[in-house]
Amino acid sequence: MDSALLLSSSLFCLLFLFLDLADCTALKTGSSYATFDPTRVSQISWHPRAFIHKNFLSDEECDHLIRLAKDKLEKSMVADNESGKSIMSEVRTSSGMFLRKAQDEVVAGIEARLAAWSFLPEENGEAIQILHYQHGEKYEPHYDYFHDKANQQLGGHRVVTVLMYLSNVEKGGETVFPNSDLKDAQPKSGNLSDCAKRGYSVKPYKGDALLFFSLHPDATTDNMSLHGSCPVIEGEKWSATKWIHVRSFEKAVKSGAPGECSDEDSNCRRWAATGECEKNPIYMVGSPDSPGYCRKSCKVCSSNSS
């Protein structure tokens, strides 16, 4: 019931955004308010529920996110439907990496605006993932809600996905919804790729953000939220993904005294078991500038601190 009420509340505020009511344009985060411009938001579909925010990110923010990720990209993985483990698959051929939450002022500001737009608290969100698609790279249609129980243990299902486009794409690279009830109503213009014509599609434009729900207001999964990233035909595609869950995604363990080598998240042991220490070392182990969140589970503690 709680998750259903949360979804209904989120949809209620999204509906009122289009009426430009001031009370739904700001959300308190810490000691400040994150705001966004509801006049830039348009509803593109009700089945699935999907919205476009024009110029959600500035050019400078887009370029900054790309710079943070450019030399840290790894082969993208997918979650196995049975075990929940991260595995390689030809279904997804991009490369990517995860930023840290509130990694810097720019990232923290973006996360606050995402919370304001979605009306879901920042603690429900995963860290932002930066993705890079080169010629021919794609992500076959898939769901963002989970099929396995393991991934639902922390935060429950992903209820909202926000795709932020960090670059223009000359041809291809569209986000496509094959099951959308508007797939036959959308004009299939010549500038769309063949892949994009197989459903309702959104062309990536630098700075725009696409928000869609993977669950219905009653918290049941929405099979119309099936979506994919079409192959890049000309140019390259950079994007940033934010997944937001129905519950908090931040069950911090905070084991050990200050300065002691420890895990900072209750999910660290499971992540380490699925190979994330090697796949995502910046987040898990850390860098010279910042310690990682799962140093204990990744067994990088010195003998006197473990």
Secondary structure, DSSP 8 states (H G I E B T S, - for coil): -HHHHHHHHHHHHHHHHTTT-GGGSEEEETTEEEE--GGGEEEEEETTEEEEETT-S-HHHHHHHHHHHTTS-EE--EE-TTT--EE--TTB--EEEE--TT-SHHHHHHHHHHHHHHTS-GGGB---EEEEE-BT--EEEE-SS-SSSGGGTTT-SEEEEEEEE-S--SEE--EEETT-TTTTTS---TTS-TTGGGSEEE---TT-EEEEESB-TTS-B-GGG-EEE--EEES-EEEEEEEEESS-S------SSTTS--BSSTTHHHHHHTTHHHHSHHHHTB-SSSB-SBTTTTT---TTT-
